[in-house]
């Protein structure tokens, strides 16, 4: 569905069922250079298990108009504008990587709008190597190769995908190649600059699930656990053998974790 | 920072798509000879049917053994996903049925496998899908043949049996300028020699029966989605960009992004047309794929040795051969394009004309001892055929000429025997055939 947020058209996938603001809602936020399709399974599952779903394309990503926003803080405020546009007062919020930082910051800044959190592939800080930042800023294809190569664990590289016939590394590469020029650079810059992770975690007052890949090389599990320790009452699910692309490398485990916390009949 | 590490081709040939079986620890890919799969509960069943969870329901749609082969072939070709089919012909049919309806039109190379030509020229028109054939070297002809209702450009990396090298980058530009995808049949080269998706093709298909398997014991096909084509921007593919009533109103491009085509091909194409690959065939083809790099090196080595014999001895010295065609020969019209697209070898098919025409060809084939006379290519064993009387027998004289098939043409598929034995066999058969 299309929404108008801050005067710009925004696309959000609703998981195959019309968005109903009267039902409990969940917003799914993708990572740097990606779009709503990373959540295709979880979107459909949750939409058919009691949730209204907004798997959003952030500004400048996927089908959404505008330019990418340059900071996690601006993206957090944008999420609240999205909720206003959708007519929902309070939502569950799930995010992956950059999207997880956005979800975390949103919960810290606008706690009254967030019912619960699910953070996938997350750490208190996400410093990006200067070479990668520079390559992404120049739209050098090597930036995508670095993100895709480091982002997938053995399940992505060797395969054995849960979805029959899909190959995760080429799939991740193609997804990022579809992003508009400059988007990945802005996103990685936002991740690199964000320094409020610890403070935001301490300010979170809602239940928070941390879904961490055991062999994540971009946001190592120990960093995710350290961040989780700063959120009161948080829960950690550690997925053995899984890299940074948690929801595509371990789609069933991700859905199971979501189901336990978000599904409703 | 350190470069990203990706598994190399030889490693993917052995490992892609498989982790040791979690139930038994089996290192080899198990043959899941099961039609169907037990659901955890009713909710799990509903979730599988509604594409909320990945997994297997019924082996016509997906099967764990077949899925390993699909993922392995997708990884080797650099595609986002693959669907294996009962044969190469089924792969071509599946791709076409996924892309277009009655009224659709294809522009295809005229130098393609006779079975593919039959499908496009004679069978699909009964269902309202027509094809214009164009010489693979005539790029302007491809552009001129595109109509408003065209939905696909199609060719083979190496023409059959003329061995023309398809200008994939050039054709890709023509296709994309018109908002159309380019599909390439890469059976003759396998991803070891050419990855069409990396040079502009959007879809690639193989007959797995040939070099991918290599043993000649299993029929199978595959279509692989590069994930590169923008179906929405094109606006010509409602099967991928509009809600599909047959699957709860799903819009495949919206739902799956770069994997839209391959998801629809499975969800609709395998479900409804049903031309699936059996798990046993997938297992057998996997045994071949594991040794693909080794075998392709051997095929290319032997092919070059046989080419040397045909060129130097059979043609130049004793004149038993009238002409020899292979893209690696300097006088081949596509030699330069071959160097660009097929730097590691141009396949193991050799065409030559025997002095004495049809009758000499018949005697030659009957005198061969090691080469097997049969209608296949890409076996580990060397094969021979006379296309005008077999694979292309349905074509009339005009179509034969358009396909580059002469009555004197002999097609060799060079196998993995000791190349000295192959050359000895060719030498004695040529001598016997042309002496008479």
Boltz contact constraints between the chains, C-beta under 6 A:
constraints:
  - contact:
      token1: [A, 37]
      token2: [B, 257]
      max_distance: 6.0
  - contact:
      token1: [A, 40]
      token2: [B, 255]
      max_distance: 6.0
  - contact:
      token1: [A, 40]
      token2: [B, 256]
      max_distance: 6.0
  - contact:
      token1: [A, 44]
      token2: [B, 51]
      max_distance: 6.0
  - contact:
      token1: [A, 44]
      token2: [B, 52]
      max_distance: 6.0
  - contact:
      token1: [A, 45]
      token2: [B, 52]
      max_distance: 6.0
  - contact:
      token1: [A, 48]
      token2: [B, 52]
      max_distance: 6.0
  - contact:
      token1: [A, 129]
      token2: [B, 1]
      max_distance: 6.0
  - contact:
      token1: [A, 131]
      token2: [B, 1]
      max_distance: 6.0
  - contact:
      token1: [A, 145]
      token2: [B, 4]
      max_distance: 6.0
  - contact:
      token1: [A, 146]
      token2: [B, 4]
      max_distance: 6.0
  - contact:
      token1: [A, 149]
      token2: [B, 4]
      max_distance: 6.0
  - contact:
      token1: [A, 149]
      token2: [B, 6]
      max_distance: 6.0
  - contact:
      token1: [A, 150]
      token2: [B, 4]
      max_distance: 6.0
  - contact:
      token1: [A, 157]
      token2: [B, 7]
      max_distance: 6.0
  - contact:
      token1: [A, 158]
      token2: [B, 15]
      max_distance: 6.0
  - contact:
      token1: [A, 159]
      token2: [B, 16]
      max_distance: 6.0
  - contact:
      token1: [A, 159]
      token2: [B, 17]
      max_distance: 6.0
  - contact:
      token1: [A, 159]
      token2: [B, 71]
      max_distance: 6.0
  - contact:
      token1: [A, 160]
      token2: [B, 18]
      max_distance: 6.0
  - contact:
      token1: [A, 160]
      token2: [B, 19]
      max_distance: 6.0
  - contact:
      token1: [A, 161]
      token2: [B, 71]
      max_distance: 6.0
  - contact:
      token1: [A, 162]
      token2: [B, 54]
      max_distance: 6.0
  - contact:
      token1: [A, 163]
      token2: [B, 54]
      max_distance: 6.0
  - contact:
      token1: [A, 164]
      token2: [B, 62]
      max_distance: 6.0
  - contact:
      token1: [A, 164]
      token2: [B, 67]
      max_distance: 6.0
  - contact:
      token1: [A, 165]
      token2: [B, 67]
      max_distance: 6.0
  - contact:
      token1: [A, 165]
      token2: [B, 70]
      max_distance: 6.0
  - contact:
      token1: [A, 165]
      token2: [B, 81]
      max_distance: 6.0
  - contact:
      token1: [A, 165]
      token2: [B, 82]
      max_distance: 6.0
  - contact:
      token1: [A, 165]
      token2: [B, 83]
      max_distance: 6.0
  - contact:
      token1: [A, 166]
      token2: [B, 81]
      max_distance: 6.0
  - contact:
      token1: [A, 167]
      token2: [B, 71]
      max_distance: 6.0
  - contact:
      token1: [A, 167]
      token2: [B, 74]
      max_distance: 6.0
  - contact:
      token1: [A, 167]
      token2: [B, 75]
      max_distance: 6.0
  - contact:
      token1: [A, 170]
      token2: [B, 78]
      max_distance: 6.0
  - contact:
      token1: [A, 170]
      token2: [B, 79]
      max_distance: 6.0
  - contact:
      token1: [A, 170]
      token2: [B, 80]
      max_distance: 6.0
  - contact:
      token1: [A, 171]
      token2: [B, 80]
      max_distance: 6.0
  - contact:
      token1: [A, 174]
      token2: [B, 80]
      max_distance: 6.0
  - contact:
      token1: [A, 174]
      token2: [B, 227]
      max_distance: 6.0
  - contact:
      token1: [A, 174]
      token2: [B, 258]
      max_distance: 6.0
  - contact:
      token1: [A, 175]
      token2: [B, 258]
      max_distance: 6.0
  - contact:
      token1: [A, 251]
      token2: [B, 54]
      max_distance: 6.0
